[in-house]
Amino acid sequence: MGPCWSRRFAAGLSLAVALAATFGVGSARAAGADTVYRNGVVITVDDVHPRAQAVAVKDGRIVGVGSDAAVTRRWGHGARIVDLQGKVMVPGFVDGHSHIGDLVGFWRLPDLSPPPVGTTRAIADIQRVLRERIATAHPAPGEMVFGVGYDDSLLAERRHPSRAELDAVSAVQPICVAHVSGHLARCNTPALARLGLTRDTPDPKGGRLGRDANGELNGALEEQAVFLALAAAPRMDAEDARRAFGEIQTYYASLGYTTAQDGQTSSPVTLGLLLDAQRDGTLEIDVASYPKWTIIDDLVAKQGIRIGGPYERHLKFAGVKISADGSPQGKTAYLTQPYVHPPAGEKPDYRGFPTVPADELSRLYATFMGRGWQVQTHCNGDACIDMLLAAVRHAYAVNPQARATRPVVVHSQVTRPDQVKAYAELGIFPTFFAEHTYYWGDWHRTETLGPDRAAYISPTADALKAGVRFSLHTDAPVVPPDPMHAMWSAVNRVTRSGYALGPGQRISPMDALRAVTIWPAWQHFDEASRGSITPGKLADLVVLDADPLTVEPMAIRDIKVLATIKEGREIYRRGETPVARVPFAGTP
């Protein structure tokens, strides 16, 4: 039995031991707890004992859960007693998918977000923000000016800025702007020259360079081509990057996260940031990193990282990430049926495109899963999901033990009912980007998918009916990493305009809570240590100002985190812990 399989067997055994612990009683030989939280509404997300009043914590782990009287009697001697004053305690939130490391690179770049966070309602506003950055930052000649977060679906023109419009900002300063999805960028003429791109430059593998009718570059970069621009974006110095990463961790903690994900560790800068924080002991929350498929073998060989965990000083390398298609809102996701309105210059039958060919995806799955590695694959479109299903079947045929690696499909937006059934058959775990219903639901109805396909994005209710567990995620920095808003979106499925998009796919608040706690813990092979308030698990806890299971469903997104506790230590308290303002596109 290989090391990855052995660790997962041990994790399952640990879970059985944890679940065997007695609520509110604990071991007769145990001493008093370090802390007892009492007089609360404790939602344990543990089906055996779903509700409690008190929680006892010792040495960073939960040792008792139950009534105030029982927990205080057994664990209260000498313990610090914290009165929750009737507030709600839930397990620490577990990030189903975001890019906490990538946030550092975007932290202080010009914000091109639409209101209310940013000010860009039109292309003229994008130009204004970029001119202001050039005027105040005084970039050196040839230094890239890089803006982030523009959203063509919310611009007055309902299109991307052109090369000429970015040239109008500066004819000499290189400028690139990244789309809110992260899958597209637009650059001006000096930037194309800075990147060494000409009409004779071939499309990079897995990406495309936009061209006009004469074959000249129009400034558009799609999918893997975006990394050409990102590589030239301005960099923070090491100290600023460490400071920014600390601020980002505090921001995640302020939203209740005790476990975050770096959903595609793709650069030496991000990897170094994570490893430095691990070495320096400055990781406040756990981070599960999924290195990009194109670099993971090199990282294993040269950095000596271990794939599959465990956490070491709050960091583990949990698996490998593959990006197999693009963005539905950006019209690069790979579909079986054409987009309602194809991008400018494309034919009416345009369906997007894969970034990894089907045969290569099957080869990668057989290789990585054969090593016992978990594979997370970005697939938004149903044609991409078809490729993923074929790759998983191939990997299982080559190595039946591969099923134990819990393959994950990331986003799973344009999903068909037959594919949901296949998830159940193959043991595939979807992490749904259900916030598309709010942020781009109207755009999908009218512009990209049409009403029928749009109503079935993130089919969470059908997944539950099929016996498929899933997580909810935010894909930050695409949207803010707010788990309460992710829950709200899955429960209500309301668009920006107030339209109910696919109400038949709504889920209950309890299932939404599971999808940001115990189910993503299972996704990361962490169910033995977190995701529920169960004796034996880490004391990863969050205090809320209201009960998400009993408030009016539309009020779920208004619930505030009052405190976040990581392994028994408070790492955030509302009103007392400074949190940096974070630019994100489209924050409600």
C-alpha positions in Angstrom: 0.0 0.0 0.0 1.5 3.3 -1.1 1.9 6.3 1.2 -1.1 8.3 -0.1 -3.4 5.3 0.2 -2.0 4.6 3.7 -2.7 8.2 4.9 -6.2 8.0 3.6 -6.9 4.7 5.4 -5.5 6.3 8.6 -7.8 9.3 8.1 -10.8 7.1 7.8 -9.8 5.2 11.0 -9.3 8.6 12.8 -12.8 9.6 11.7 -14.3 6.4 13.2 -12.5 7.1 16.5 -13.7 10.7 16.5 -17.3 9.7 15.9 -17.1 7.2 18.7 -16.5 10.0 21.2 -19.4 10.7 23.6 -21.0 14.2 23.4 -20.7 16.2 26.6 -19.1 13.4 28.6 -15.7 12.5 27.2 -13.0 10.4 28.8 -13.3 9.8 32.5 -9.6 10.3 32.8 -9.4 13.6 31.1 -8.5 16.8 33.0 -10.5 20.1 32.7 -10.7 21.9 29.4 -8.8 25.0 28.4 -12.0 26.8 27.3 -15.7 26.1 27.6 -18.0 28.0 25.3 -21.5 27.9 26.8 -25.0 29.5 26.5 -24.9 29.3 22.7 -26.9 27.8 19.8 -24.4 25.2 18.6 -25.1 23.8 15.1 -22.7 20.9 15.1 -23.2 19.7 11.5 -22.9 16.2 13.1 -26.0 14.2 12.3 -25.7 12.1 15.5 -26.0 15.2 17.7 -27.1 18.1 15.5 -27.7 20.7 18.2 -26.0 21.7 21.5 -25.5 24.5 23.9 -21.8 24.2 24.9 -18.4 23.2 23.5 -15.3 22.3 25.5 -11.8 22.7 24.0 -8.5 21.4 25.2 -5.1 21.5 23.4 -6.7 22.8 20.2 -9.2 20.0 19.9 -12.9 19.6 20.8 -13.3 17.4 23.9 -16.9 17.9 24.8 -20.2 19.0 23.2 -23.6 19.0 24.8 -25.8 20.9 27.2 -24.4 23.7 29.3 -24.8 21.7 32.5 -23.2 18.5 31.2 -20.2 20.2 29.5 -19.6 22.6 32.4 -19.8 19.9 35.0 -17.4 17.6 33.1 -15.0 20.2 31.6 -15.4 23.4 33.4 -13.1 23.0 36.4 -10.2 25.5 35.9 -11.4 26.3 32.3 -11.8 29.7 30.8 -15.6 30.1 30.5 -16.8 32.1 27.4 -20.5 33.1 27.4 -21.8 33.0 23.9 -24.8 35.1 25.0 -27.2 33.1 22.8 -25.1 33.6 19.6 -24.7 30.8 17.1 -21.6 28.6 16.8 -20.9 26.5 13.7 -17.8 24.6 12.5 -15.0 26.7 10.9 -15.8 27.2 7.2 -13.8 25.1 4.7 -13.0 26.6 1.3 -14.2 24.5 -1.5 -12.2 26.4 -4.1 -10.5 29.7 -4.2 -7.0 31.1 -5.0 -5.7 32.6 -1.7 -2.2 32.7 -3.0 -3.2 34.5 -6.2 -4.9 37.2 -4.2 -1.4 38.5 -3.2 -0.6 39.4 -6.8 -3.9 41.4 -7.2 -3.8 43.0 -3.8 -2.7 46.5 -4.8 -3.4 46.6 -8.5 -5.8 49.1 -10.1 -9.4 48.0 -9.3 -11.6 47.9 -12.4 -14.6 46.4 -10.5 -18.1 47.6 -11.2 -20.1 49.4 -8.4 -20.4 49.3 -5.5 -16.8 48.2 -4.9 -15.3 49.9 -7.9 -16.5 52.7 -10.2 -16.3 51.3 -13.7 -19.7 51.5 -15.3 -18.3 52.0 -18.8 -15.1 51.7 -20.8 -14.4 55.4 -20.2 -14.3 54.6 -16.5 -11.7 51.9 -17.1 -9.6 54.4 -19.0 -10.0 56.9 -16.2 -8.8 54.5 -13.5 -5.8 53.5 -15.6 -4.8 57.1 -16.3 -5.0 57.9 -12.6 -2.7 54.9 -11.8 -0.2 56.1 -14.4 -0.4 59.7 -13.0 0.1 58.7 -9.4 2.4 55.7 -9.6 4.7 57.0 -12.3 5.6 53.6 -13.7 9.0 53.4 -15.3 9.2 53.3 -19.1 8.3 49.8 -20.3 6.8 48.8 -16.9 3.4 47.1 -17.3 0.3 48.8 -15.9 -2.0 46.0 -15.0 -5.7 46.4 -14.0 -8.0 43.7 -12.7 -11.7 42.9 -12.4 -13.4 44.5 -15.4 -16.7 42.8 -16.3 -18.0 43.3 -19.8 -21.5 42.0 -18.7 -21.9 45.1 -16.5 -20.3 47.7 -18.7 -22.6 50.1 -20.5 -21.1 48.9 -23.8 -21.5 45.2 -22.9 -18.2 44.3 -24.5 -14.5 44.2 -23.8 -12.3 47.2 -24.1 -10.4 47.3 -27.4 -6.7 47.5 -28.1 -7.3 51.1 -29.5 -9.2 52.1 -26.4 -6.3 51.0 -24.2 -3.9 52.7 -26.6 -5.9 55.9 -26.0 -4.9 55.7 -22.3 -1.2 55.6 -23.3 0.5 55.1 -26.6 3.8 54.4 -24.8 3.1 52.7 -21.5 2.3 48.9 -21.7 -1.2 48.3 -20.3 -3.1 45.0 -19.8 -6.5 44.5 -18.0 -7.7 41.2 -16.7 -11.3 40.1 -16.9 -13.2 39.3 -13.7 -13.1 35.6 -14.6 -9.3 35.5 -14.8 -9.6 33.7 -18.1 -9.4 36.7 -20.4 -7.2 39.8 -20.8 -7.0 42.8 -23.1 -3.7 44.6 -23.9 -2.6 47.7 -25.7 -0.1 48.0 -28.5 3.0 48.7 -26.2 2.0 45.8 -24.0 1.9 43.4 -27.0 5.4 44.6 -27.9 6.5 44.3 -24.3 5.3 40.7 -24.4 7.0 40.0 -27.7 3.8 39.2 -29.5 3.3 39.8 -33.2 0.9 38.6 -35.9 3.3 35.7 -36.6 3.3 34.5 -33.0 1.4 31.2 -32.7 -1.3 30.6 -30.2 0.2 29.2 -26.9 -0.8 25.7 -25.9 -4.2 25.8 -24.3 -4.7 29.5 -25.2 -5.5 31.9 -28.0 -4.3 35.3 -29.2 -7.2 37.4 -30.6 -6.8 38.6 -34.2 -8.8 40.9 -36.4 -10.0 40.1 -39.9 -6.6 40.9 -41.3 -4.8 38.5 -38.9 -3.4 41.4 -36.8 -3.4 41.0 -33.0 -6.4 42.8 -31.5 -5.0 42.7 -27.9 -7.2 39.8 -26.7 -5.5 37.0 -24.6 -7.6 34.0 -23.8 -7.1 31.1 -21.4 -3.5 30.0 -21.1 -2.4 33.1 -23.1 -3.4 35.2 -20.1 -0.4 33.9 -18.2 1.8 35.7 -20.7 0.5 39.0 -19.4 0.4 37.9 -15.8 4.1 37.0 -16.0 4.9 40.7 -16.8 2.6 42.2 -14.2 4.3 44.3 -11.5 5.6 42.4 -8.5 5.7 43.3 -4.9 8.9 43.0 -3.0 9.2 40.1 -0.7 8.3 42.0 2.5 5.3 43.6 0.9 4.1 40.2 -0.4 4.4 38.7 3.1 2.5 41.6 4.6 -0.2 41.3 2.0 -0.5 37.6 2.6 -1.0 38.2 6.3 -3.8 40.7 5.5 -5.4 38.2 3.2 -5.4 35.5 5.9 -7.0 38.0 8.3 -9.6 38.7 5.6 -10.4 35.0 5.2 -10.6 34.6 9.0 -13.0 37.6 9.1 -15.3 35.6 6.9 -15.1 32.5 9.1 -12.6 30.4 7.2 -10.3 28.2 9.1 -9.2 26.2 6.0 -8.5 27.9 2.7 -7.5 26.6 -0.7 -4.9 27.7 -3.2 -6.8 26.2 -6.1 -4.0 26.3 -8.7 -0.5 27.0 -7.3 1.0 28.0 -10.6 4.1 30.1 -10.1 7.3 30.0 -8.1 6.3 33.3 -6.5 3.1 31.8 -5.0 4.8 28.6 -4.0 7.6 30.5 -2.3 5.1 32.6 -0.4 3.3 29.5 0.9 6.5 27.8 1.9 8.0 30.9 3.5 4.8 31.3 5.6 4.9 27.7 6.6 8.6 28.0 7.6 8.1 31.3 9.4 5.1 30.0 11.3 2.9 32.8 9.9 0.1 30.7 8.5 -2.9 31.5 10.7 -5.3 29.1 8.9 -4.8 25.9 7.1 -4.1 26.0 3.4 -4.6 23.2 0.9 -2.5 23.8 -2.2 -3.2 22.2 -5.6 -0.2 22.8 -7.8 -0.8 23.3 -11.5 -0.5 20.1 -13.6 2.2 21.6 -15.8 4.7 22.2 -13.0 3.8 19.6 -10.4 6.4 17.0 -11.4 9.1 19.6 -11.3 8.0 20.7 -7.8 8.0 17.2 -6.5 11.4 16.5 -8.0 13.1 19.8 -7.0 11.2 21.0 -4.0 10.6 17.7 -2.4 6.9 18.4 -1.8 4.6 15.6 -0.8 1.3 15.3 -2.6 -1.6 14.1 -0.5 -0.7 15.8 2.8 -0.7 15.8 5.7 -0.8 19.4 6.9 2.6 20.5 8.2 2.5 23.8 10.0 -0.9 24.6 8.4 0.1 23.7 4.8 -0.5 20.6 2.7 -0.2 19.9 -1.0 -3.5 18.1 -1.4 -3.4 17.1 -5.1 -3.0 18.4 -8.6 -5.1 21.0 -10.5 -5.9 20.8 -14.2 -7.7 23.6 -16.2 -9.5 21.9 -19.1 -11.7 24.8 -20.4 -12.6 28.4 -19.7 -15.3 30.8 -18.5 -19.0 30.7 -19.4 -19.4 34.4 -18.7 -16.3 35.1 -20.8 -17.6 32.7 -23.5 -14.6 30.4 -23.5 -16.1 27.4 -21.6 -16.4 24.3 -23.8 -20.1 23.6 -24.6 -21.9 20.9 -26.6 -24.4 23.5 -27.9 -23.4 26.9 -29.2 -23.5 30.1 -27.2 -26.6 32.2 -27.7 -24.5 35.2 -28.8 -21.0 34.1 -29.8 -18.1 36.5 -29.2 -17.4 39.1 -31.9 -15.9 37.6 -34.9 -16.9 34.0 -34.1 -19.2 31.8 -36.2 -22.8 31.1 -35.0 -21.9 27.5 -34.1 -19.1 28.7 -31.7 -19.0 26.5 -28.6 -15.9 27.6 -26.8 -12.9 25.3 -26.7 -10.9 22.9 -24.5 -7.6 24.0 -23.1 -6.4 20.4 -22.8 -7.2 17.9 -25.5 -9.3 14.9 -24.6 -6.6 12.3 -25.1 -4.1 14.3 -23.1 -6.7 14.7 -20.2 -7.1 10.9 -20.1 -3.4 10.4 -20.0 -3.0 12.9 -17.2 -5.8 11.3 -15.2 -4.3 7.8 -15.5 -0.9 9.1 -14.5 -1.8 11.3 -11.5 -4.6 9.1 -10.1 -2.3 6.0 -10.6 0.0 7.7 -8.1 -2.8 8.0 -5.6 -3.1 11.8 -6.2 -6.4 13.6 -6.0 -7.1 15.5 -9.3 -9.2 18.6 -9.3 -10.2 19.7 -12.8 -11.7 23.0 -13.9 -14.6 22.2 -16.2 -17.4 24.8 -16.7 -18.9 23.5 -19.9 -20.7 20.2 -20.5 -18.4 19.3 -23.4 -15.5 19.7 -21.0 -17.3 17.6 -18.4 -17.8 14.8 -21.0 -14.1 14.8 -21.5 -13.6 14.6 -17.7 -16.0 11.7 -17.4 -14.2 9.8 -20.1 -10.8 10.5 -18.4 -12.1 9.2 -15.1 -13.5 6.0 -16.6 -10.1 5.5 -18.3 -8.2 6.0 -15.1 -10.4 3.5 -13.2 -10.0 1.0 -16.0 -6.2 1.3 -15.8 -6.1 1.3 -12.0 -9.3 0.4 -10.0 -7.8 1.9 -6.8 -7.9 5.3 -8.5 -11.6 5.6 -7.3 -10.3 6.2 -3.8 -8.6 9.5 -4.8 -12.0 11.3 -4.9 -11.7 13.2 -8.2 -13.1 16.7 -8.1 -14.8 18.7 -10.9 -14.4 22.4 -10.2 -17.2 24.8 -11.1 -19.4 22.3 -13.1 -21.6 25.2 -14.3 -23.2 24.0 -17.6 -24.0 20.5 -16.4 -26.5 18.1 -17.9 -28.8 15.8 -15.8 -27.0 12.7 -17.3 -23.7 14.1 -16.1 -25.0 14.5 -12.5 -25.9 10.8 -12.6 -22.4 10.0 -13.9 -20.9 11.9 -10.9 -22.8 9.5 -8.6 -21.8 6.4 -10.6 -18.1 7.4 -10.7 -17.7 8.9 -7.3 -16.9 12.4 -8.7 -17.1 15.3 -6.2 -18.4 18.6 -7.8 -17.5 21.9 -6.1 -20.2 24.2 -7.5 -19.7 27.9 -8.3 -23.4 28.5 -7.3 -22.7 32.3 -7.1 -23.0 32.4 -10.8 -26.7 32.5 -10.3 -26.4 35.9 -8.7 -23.4 37.5 -10.4 -24.0 36.3 -13.9 -27.4 34.7 -13.9 -29.0 37.5 -16.0 -26.1 37.4 -18.4 -26.4 33.7 -18.8 -30.1 33.9 -19.5 -29.9 36.5 -22.2 -26.4 36.4 -23.6 -24.5 33.1 -23.1 -26.7 30.1 -22.5 -30.4 31.1 -22.9 -33.1 30.5 -20.2 -33.2 26.7 -20.1 -29.5 26.0 -19.8 -29.1 29.0 -17.5 -31.7 27.6 -15.1 -29.7 24.4 -14.7 -26.3 25.9 -13.8 -24.9 24.5 -10.5 -27.6 21.8 -10.2 -27.3 21.4 -6.5 -30.8 20.0 -5.8 -30.4 17.3 -8.5 -27.0 16.4 -7.1 -28.5 15.8 -3.7 -31.3 13.6 -5.2 -28.6 11.6 -7.0 -26.7 11.1 -3.7 -23.8 13.3 -4.7 -22.3 15.5 -2.0 -20.7 18.7 -3.1 -19.1 21.9 -1.8 -19.9 25.5 -2.6 -17.1 27.9 -3.5 -16.3 31.5 -4.5 -13.3 31.1 -6.8 -11.9 34.2 -5.2 -10.5 36.5 -6.5 -13.3 36.1 -9.1 -15.9 37.0 -6.5 -15.4 37.8 -2.8 -14.6 34.6 -0.7 -17.7 35.0 1.4 -19.2 31.6 2.5 -22.4 33.2 3.7 -23.0 34.7 0.3 -22.2 31.4 -1.3 -24.8 29.7 1.0 -27.3 32.5 0.2 -26.9 32.0 -3.5 -27.5 28.2 -3.4 -30.5 28.6 -1.1 -32.2 31.5 -3.1 -30.8 31.3 -6.6 -31.7 35.0 -7.2 -29.9 37.1 -9.9 -28.8 40.7 -9.7 -32.1 41.7 -11.2 -34.1 39.7 -8.6 -35.1 36.9 -11.0 -35.4 33.4 -9.6 -33.0 31.3 -11.7 -33.8 27.6 -11.6 -35.8 27.6 -8.4 -36.1 23.9 -8.6 -32.4 23.6 -7.9 -32.6 25.5 -4.6 -31.3 23.7 -1.5 -32.0 24.0 2.2 -29.9 26.2 4.5 -28.8 23.1 6.3 -27.5 21.5 3.1 -25.8 24.8 2.2 -24.1 24.8 5.6 -22.9 21.3 5.0 -21.5 22.4 1.7 -19.2 25.0 3.3 -18.2 22.8 6.3 -18.3 19.0 6.4 -18.6 18.3 2.6 -15.5 20.3 1.6 -13.7 18.8 4.5 -14.4 15.4 2.9 -13.4 16.8 -0.5 -9.9 17.6 1.0 -9.7 14.2 2.9 -10.0 16.2 6.1 -13.3 14.8 7.4 -11.5 13.2 10.4 -10.2 16.5 11.6 -12.7 19.3 10.7 -16.1 20.2 9.2 -18.2 19.4 12.2 -18.2 20.1 16.0 -17.4 16.6 17.1 -15.2 15.5 20.0 -11.7 14.6 18.7 -11.8 17.1 15.8 -9.8 20.4 15.7 -11.4 23.2 17.6 -12.1 25.2 14.3 -15.1 27.2 15.2 -17.1 30.3 14.1 -19.5 32.5 16.1 -22.3 34.1 14.0 -24.7 36.8 15.0 -27.7 34.9 13.6 -28.8 31.3 12.9 -28.6 30.6 9.1 -31.1 27.8 9.6 -33.9 29.9 11.0 -33.5 33.4 9.5 -35.5 34.3 6.5 -33.6 32.8 3.5 -32.9 36.1 1.8 -31.3 37.4 5.1 -28.6 34.7 5.1 -26.1 36.9 3.3 -26.5 39.6 6.0 -25.2 37.3 8.8 -22.0 38.5 10.3 -19.0 36.6 11.7 -18.4 37.7 15.3 -15.3 35.5 16.0 -13.2 32.9 14.3 -11.3 30.3 16.4 -8.6 28.1 14.9 -7.5 25.1 16.9 -8.8 26.8 20.1 -7.1 30.1 19.5 -9.2 33.2 18.5 -7.7 34.6 15.2 -10.5 37.1 14.5 -13.0 39.1 16.5 -15.3 41.5 14.8 -14.6 45.1 15.7 -11.2 44.3 17.3 -9.2 42.7 14.4 -8.3 45.2 11.6 -9.3 43.9 8.1 -7.9 45.4 5.0 -10.4 46.6 2.4 -10.4 44.2 -0.5 -11.3 45.0 -4.1 -13.6 42.5 -5.7 -15.8 42.8 -8.8 -19.5 42.9 -8.2 -19.7 42.7 -4.4 -23.4 43.0 -3.5 
